[in-house]
Amino acid sequence: MGRRDPTPLKPRLVLDTGALIALERGDPRVRAQLGAAARRGYAIVVPVLVVMEALDGARSPARLNQILTALDAELPLLPAIARQVAGLKRRAGVQGDADATVVLEALAVPGSAILTGDPADIASLLEVSGAAGRVPILRA
């Protein structure tokens, strides 16, 4: 993946699967949200688990791959994040590994936000992590 890694201290807009699928399907509101976030200096990122889920649900995997090359980074699943996923999911009572990863990636860089198609699960995960209200949740 030839994309650059965003500066560690640069706030991120972390996309979940619903946001990425909406983007792949051409949702103009999601495109506008990404443009606004980029203008505000956010790195637009997506965890690799989200990429895997989105490719499974994409109407056009080729289109999705084009979109992925335009983002700032695909985030690999780091061991420090992976080790926290199961406990966070369990405490929040949610099922999605990708959603938990999105939350943990947003928490890893202060000032980050989340663009999601599932704000209820994201809010639950943020609540049990003690970060409710600290990470903006944008609806895709």
Long-range contacts (C-beta under 8 A, 24 or more apart in sequence): 1-74, 3-69, 3-71, 3-72, 3-73, 3-74, 4-72, 4-73, 5-73, 6-43, 6-45, 6-72, 6-73, 7-43, 8-109, 9-109, 9-110, 10-41, 10-42, 10-43, 10-109, 11-41, 11-42, 11-43, 11-109, 11-110, 11-111, 11-112, 11-113, 12-42, 12-43, 12-44, 12-45, 12-105, 12-106, 12-109, 12-112, 12-113, 13-37, 13-42, 13-43, 13-44, 13-45, 13-112, 13-113, 13-114, 13-115, 13-138, 14-45, 14-46, 14-47, 14-75, 14-102, 14-105, 14-106, 14-112, 14-113, 14-114, 14-115, 15-44, 15-45, 15-46, 15-50, 15-71, 15-102, 15-114, 15-115, 15-116, 15-140, 16-50, 16-98, 16-99, 16-102, 16-114, 16-115, 16-116, 16-117, 16-118, 16-122, 16-140, 17-50, 17-53, 17-54, 17-57, 17-98, 17-99, 17-117, 18-116, 18-117, 18-118, 18-140, 19-115, 19-116, 19-117, 19-140, 20-46, 20-50, 20-51, 20-54, 20-64, 20-67, 21-54, 21-57, 21-58, 21-117, 22-117, 22-140, 23-67, 23-140, 24-54, 24-58, 24-59, 24-60, 24-63, 24-64, 24-67, 25-59, 27-140, 29-140, 30-115, 30-140, 33-115, 33-138, 33-140, 34-115, 37-113, 37-115, 42-112, 42-113, 43-72, 43-73, 44-71, 44-72, 45-71, 45-72, 45-73, 45-74, 45-75, 45-105, 46-71, 46-73, 46-74, 46-75, 47-74, 47-75, 47-77, 47-98, 47-101, 47-102, 47-105, 48-74, 48-75, 48-76, 48-77, 49-77, 49-97, 49-98, 49-101, 50-98, 50-101, 50-102, 52-98, 53-98, 75-105, 77-101, 81-105, 81-108, 88-125, 88-128, 88-129, 89-125, 91-128, 92-121, 92-124, 92-125, 92-127, 92-128, 93-124, 94-121, 94-124, 94-125, 96-121, 99-125, 100-125, 103-129, 103-131, 103-135, 104-129, 106-135, 107-131, 107-135, 113-137, 113-138, 114-138, 115-139, 115-140, 116-140
